[in-house]
Amino acid sequence: PSLLDAGFSVIADKFNATPEALVPLMHMGIVTVKVTPVLWRDSPVVNLRALTRAADELGIALIAEGVETADELKMLRHEGFLFAQGYCLAHPMNLEEYVKLCKSGAYTIKGARS
């Protein structure tokens, strides 16, 4: 039995490639890909749209890593990213701080500050 068969999800970290590179990841059972800032900051908008479109068609969720500003978050959402992580949303925290933040309701389901 595989990890997927056991109910685990597999996430690829530090993705920095073309939309076509998502296909082998899908065949490996990867359900989420964390996209490095090097890719989303330096890529033309057309490439980001192609990446989000390809991921959507393959059933792969994308997480934009390293989002530092509200403008970056706005741009990524406009280009089809549904998930992000970075200092724009929250700084690293321990488990107690995380639980407190979740219970506070300061974030919506989509991860934006309310």
C-alpha positions in Angstrom: 0.0 0.0 0.0 1.1 3.5 -0.8 1.0 6.6 1.4 -1.9 7.8 -0.7 -3.8 4.6 -0.2 -3.3 5.1 3.6 -5.0 8.5 3.4 -1.9 10.8 3.3 -1.6 13.7 0.9 1.7 14.4 -0.8 2.9 18.0 -1.3 5.8 19.0 -3.6 7.9 21.8 -2.2 10.1 24.4 -4.0 8.4 24.0 -7.4 10.2 26.2 -10.0 9.3 24.8 -13.4 6.9 25.1 -16.4 3.3 24.0 -16.4 4.2 20.9 -18.3 6.3 19.8 -15.3 3.1 19.3 -13.3 2.0 16.3 -15.3 4.6 13.8 -13.9 3.8 15.2 -10.4 0.1 14.3 -10.9 1.1 10.8 -11.9 3.1 10.5 -8.7 0.0 11.3 -6.7 1.1 14.8 -5.7 -2.0 16.8 -4.8 -0.5 20.2 -3.8 2.5 22.1 -5.2 4.3 24.9 -3.3 5.5 27.4 -5.9 8.7 29.4 -5.1 8.8 33.2 -5.3 11.5 32.9 -7.9 9.0 31.5 -10.3 6.0 33.7 -9.6 7.9 37.0 -9.1 10.0 36.6 -12.2 7.6 35.0 -14.6 5.5 36.9 -17.0 1.8 37.0 -16.2 1.0 34.7 -19.1 3.2 32.0 -17.7 1.4 32.2 -14.3 -2.0 31.9 -15.9 -0.8 28.9 -17.8 0.6 27.4 -14.6 -2.7 27.9 -12.6 -4.8 26.7 -15.6 -2.7 23.5 -15.9 -2.8 22.8 -12.2 -6.5 23.3 -12.1 -7.0 20.9 -15.1 -4.8 18.3 -13.3 -6.5 18.7 -10.0 -3.4 20.0 -8.3 -3.6 22.8 -5.7 -1.0 25.6 -5.9 0.4 27.4 -2.9 2.5 30.6 -3.6 5.4 30.7 -1.1 7.0 33.8 0.2 4.2 36.3 -0.3 5.3 39.5 1.5 3.0 42.3 0.4 -0.7 42.8 -0.1 0.0 43.8 -3.8 1.7 40.4 -4.4 -1.2 38.6 -2.8 -3.7 40.5 -5.0 -1.7 39.8 -8.1 -1.5 36.1 -7.3 -5.2 35.8 -6.6 -5.9 37.6 -9.9 -3.7 35.0 -11.7 -5.6 32.1 -10.1 -3.7 31.2 -7.0 -6.1 30.2 -4.2 -3.5 29.6 -1.5 -0.5 31.5 -0.3 1.9 31.6 2.6 4.3 34.3 3.7 4.8 37.3 6.0 2.0 39.1 4.3 -0.4 36.6 6.0 1.4 35.6 9.2 4.9 35.3 10.6 6.2 31.9 11.8 4.6 30.9 15.1 4.5 28.0 17.5 1.6 25.7 18.0 0.0 27.7 20.8 0.1 30.9 18.7 -1.3 29.1 15.7 -4.2 27.7 17.7 -5.0 31.1 19.2 -4.9 32.7 15.7 -7.3 30.1 14.3 -9.7 30.5 17.2 -9.6 34.3 16.9 -11.3 34.3 13.5 -8.8 36.8 12.2 -8.5 34.9 8.9 -11.1 33.8 6.4 -11.2 30.4 4.8 -9.2 31.8 1.9 -6.4 33.0 4.2 -7.0 36.8 3.8 -7.1 38.9 6.9 -10.7 40.0 7.6 
